[in-house]
Amino acid sequence: MPSRPFSPKPHPSPQAEITVVGVVEAGVEHGCTVLRTGDEVYQLVGSADPMIKPGARLAVRGRPNPNLITTCQQGTPFEVIEVRAA
């Protein structure tokens, strides 16, 4: 049987950029920060913005990345682009 050429799986397209509004909480794992928006929990990644602290109500613009592997084990990873007070 002839072998077929290797065809890698296509990478999923990046998630669309969105803005989510919620309250920052400390994650269950040390060093993890999440944003609770009501029904959803997003793990905030990729930003050291000083506004991201427990208790802050923020509007965060970025991209959800459910395929990102982290050690936080909580919420959908959310790659932060911009942070504003809400």
N, C-alpha and C positions, 0 to 999 in steps of 0.2 A: 504494500500500500504506500503510495507516495506521501511524503510528509508535506503538510501545509506550512507556508511561512508563518512565523510567529507574529501574532497581531495582539499587541497589548490592549488591555481594557482602556477605553477612553476615561480620562479623569472627569469626575462630575464637574459641571460648570460651577464657578463660584456663586455663592448665594448673593442675592441682590442686597444692596446697601439699604439699611433701614434705620429708623430712629426709634428707640424704646425709652419709655419713661417709667421710672420706678424708684425704689429705695434701696440703697446699698446695704448689704449685710456681710458680716464675716462669714466665710465658708466653713464647712465642717472640718476641713483640713487646714493646717497651719499655712498661712501665706496666701490663701485663696480668698477671693472677693467675688460676691455675686450681686446681681441686681434683680430684685423681686418686683415684677410688674403687675402682680395680681395673680393670674393663672400661670404665668411663665416665670422661670428662673434662668437667668443667663450668667454664666461664669465670665467675668470680664478679664480679657487677656490682651497683652500687647501695649499697655499704657501704664505709666507711672504718674499720671496726673494726680496732684495732691488733692483735688476735689473728690477723688474716689476714696471715701472713708465711710465706715459704718454710720448709718443714720442720715446720710445726705440723700436728698431727693434730686435726681439727675435725669437729664435727657442725654442719652448716649447714642451717637451715630456710629454705625459699623456694619459688620457682616457676621451673621451666625455661621459657624463652621462646625456642624455636628460630627464631622470626620476627624477633627483635631483631637489627638490623644493628649490627655493631661493627667496629672496626679490628683486633681481636685475632686473627682468623682461626684460632682454636683452641678446641675444645670447644663444648658447647652453652651459650649464655648462660643464666645462672642468677641470677635476681633475689633477692638475699639479704634475708631478713627478720630472722633471728636467728643468732648465732654462739655456739657453746659448745665448750669443750675436750672432746675425746673420749678 
